[in-house]
Each structure stands twice: as structure tokens, then as C-alpha cells.
């Protein structure tokens, strides 16, 4: 029993122990070093989430997760969806934080115009050369 190492009252059922151990009472944050494990009930629920009419169900937060899939399953990790065959997924946060881009409210051009401004500035200050500028702009 993997739960034996944790201090959880023995009189609780297995399901109650799991619920207690995975209870998520902390607010999500990109800075806390934890992964948010969420559940989406299906394509309709995902559509509701995308248009702001629903939320994914937060299952728990953890530093790493192992998920065993007993059958083929639609998954999405870090925004990338695919159909996963029966397998075990091991997920952990990379040690380096990702740089997150966001839309600029002041400029209607969005992320693309912000990146273009940054690249133009880096090119003008000779931080990057013309070849690097062209290569990045192609992406």
C-alpha cells in the first residue's frame, strides 16, 4: 500500500485516504513549482472551458505525477493534445521556468507584435545579428 508511508488515519477507507492526500486547498500559481492535475469531462466540457463558460476540475497539485492508462485515451499535456495508447505517463516539471508571453492590452497587435518589437530592439542594439533576426522571424 503506497499510502502506508503517509500520516493518514488508518480508519479511513482507501478512497478517503486518497481524497485526503490529494486535497487541493492551495491557490494555483505559476511560481509555486507545482503541477496542477486537472480533469476535463469531455469535448463539450473542453469547449465550455475554451469560451469561458466552465473550468477544469482541479484534482491535485504535485511536483511529479505518474498516470497509468489502462486503455487508449485522449490526453492533453501542456496544451498539446493527442490520443495516447495504453501506457504509463511520468510527468514532472522542468527545472527551468518557462518564459510566458502574454497579449499586450495597450497594443492590439498581440504577442506577435510584442515579439517583433523585442527582436527589432535586439537587432538595433546588436544583441542579435541579421541572420539570427531572420531565422527567429521565420518561426
C-alpha positions as CSV (number, residue, x, y, z in Angstrom):
1,X,0.0,0.0,0.0
2,X,1.7,3.2,-1.2
3,X,-0.3,5.2,1.2
4,X,1.2,3.5,4.3
5,X,4.1,6.0,4.5
6,X,1.8,9.0,4.9
7,X,0.2,10.1,8.2
8,X,-3.4,9.5,7.4
9,X,-5.8,8.0,10.0
10,X,-6.0,4.2,9.5
11,X,-9.8,4.1,10.0
12,X,-10.4,5.9,6.7
13,X,-11.2,3.9,3.5
14,X,-8.7,3.8,0.7
15,X,-10.8,6.3,-1.3
16,X,-10.9,8.7,1.8
17,X,-7.1,8.4,2.2
18,X,-6.6,9.3,-1.5
19,X,-9.0,12.2,-1.2
20,X,-7.3,13.5,2.0
21,X,-3.8,13.2,0.4
22,X,-4.7,14.9,-2.8
23,X,-6.9,17.6,-1.3
24,X,-6.1,20.8,-3.1
25,X,-6.5,23.7,-0.7
26,X,-3.8,25.9,-2.2
27,X,-4.4,28.6,-4.9
28,X,-2.7,27.7,-8.2
29,X,0.3,29.7,-9.1
30,X,2.8,29.6,-11.9
31,X,5.5,30.4,-9.3
32,X,4.8,27.7,-6.8
33,X,6.8,24.9,-8.5
34,X,3.8,22.6,-8.6
35,X,1.9,20.9,-11.4
36,X,-1.9,21.3,-11.5
37,X,-3.5,18.0,-12.3
38,X,-7.0,18.7,-13.8
39,X,-9.8,16.7,-15.2
40,X,-12.0,17.6,-18.2
41,X,-15.2,15.5,-18.6
42,X,-15.2,15.5,-22.4
43,X,-15.2,17.5,-25.6
44,X,-18.3,19.6,-24.7
45,X,-16.7,20.5,-21.3
46,X,-13.5,21.4,-23.0
47,X,-15.4,23.7,-25.3
48,X,-17.1,25.3,-22.4
49,X,-13.7,25.9,-20.8
50,X,-12.3,27.4,-24.0
51,X,-15.1,30.0,-24.3
52,X,-15.0,30.8,-20.5
53,X,-18.2,29.1,-19.6
54,X,-16.6,26.4,-17.4
55,X,-13.5,25.3,-15.5
56,X,-11.4,22.2,-15.4
57,X,-11.8,20.2,-12.2
58,X,-8.6,20.5,-10.1
59,X,-7.7,17.1,-8.8
60,X,-4.5,17.9,-7.0
61,X,-1.1,19.7,-7.1
62,X,2.2,17.8,-7.1
63,X,5.8,18.0,-8.1
64,X,5.6,15.0,-10.3
65,X,2.8,12.6,-11.4
66,X,2.6,9.1,-12.8
67,X,-0.6,8.2,-14.6
68,X,-1.3,4.7,-15.7
69,X,-3.7,4.4,-18.7
70,X,-5.5,1.1,-19.0
71,X,-6.9,1.8,-22.4
72,X,-6.5,4.3,-25.3
73,X,-7.2,7.8,-24.0
74,X,-7.3,11.4,-25.2
75,X,-4.8,13.4,-23.2
76,X,-3.5,17.0,-23.3
77,X,-0.3,17.9,-21.6
78,X,0.9,21.5,-21.5
79,X,-1.6,22.4,-24.2
80,X,-0.6,19.6,-26.6
81,X,-3.5,17.1,-27.3
82,X,-3.0,13.6,-28.7
83,X,-4.5,10.1,-28.5
84,X,-2.4,8.1,-26.1
85,X,-2.3,4.3,-26.2
86,X,-2.3,2.1,-23.1
87,X,0.8,3.2,-21.1
88,X,2.2,4.9,-18.1
89,X,2.9,8.6,-18.3
90,X,5.5,10.1,-16.0
91,X,5.2,13.9,-15.8
92,X,7.5,16.3,-13.9
93,X,8.2,20.0,-14.1
94,X,11.3,21.1,-15.9
95,X,13.9,22.7,-13.6
96,X,14.0,26.0,-15.6
97,X,10.9,28.2,-15.6
98,X,9.4,28.9,-19.0
99,X,9.1,32.4,-20.2
100,X,5.4,33.1,-20.7
101,X,4.2,35.6,-23.4
102,X,1.0,37.5,-22.9
103,X,-1.1,39.7,-25.0
104,X,-0.4,43.4,-24.7
105,X,-3.5,45.4,-23.7
106,X,-2.1,48.6,-24.9
107,X,-1.3,47.3,-28.4
108,X,-3.9,45.4,-30.4
109,X,-1.2,43.5,-32.3
110,X,-0.9,40.9,-29.5
111,X,2.0,38.6,-28.8
112,X,3.3,38.7,-32.4
113,X,3.8,42.5,-32.3
114,X,5.5,42.3,-28.9
115,X,7.9,39.7,-30.1
116,X,8.6,41.7,-33.3
117,X,9.3,44.8,-31.2
118,X,11.7,42.8,-28.9
119,X,13.5,41.4,-31.9
120,X,13.8,44.8,-33.6
121,X,15.2,46.2,-30.4
122,X,17.7,43.3,-30.0
123,X,18.8,43.8,-33.7
124,X,19.2,47.5,-33.3
125,X,21.3,47.1,-30.1
126,X,23.4,44.4,-31.9
127,X,22.4,41.8,-29.4
128,X,21.4,39.5,-32.3
129,X,22.7,39.8,-35.9
130,X,20.6,40.0,-39.1
131,X,20.8,36.2,-39.7
132,X,19.5,35.4,-36.2
133,X,16.8,38.0,-36.6
134,X,15.7,36.5,-39.9
135,X,15.8,32.9,-38.5
136,X,13.7,33.8,-35.5
137,X,11.2,35.8,-37.5
138,X,10.6,32.7,-39.8
139,X,9.3,30.8,-36.8
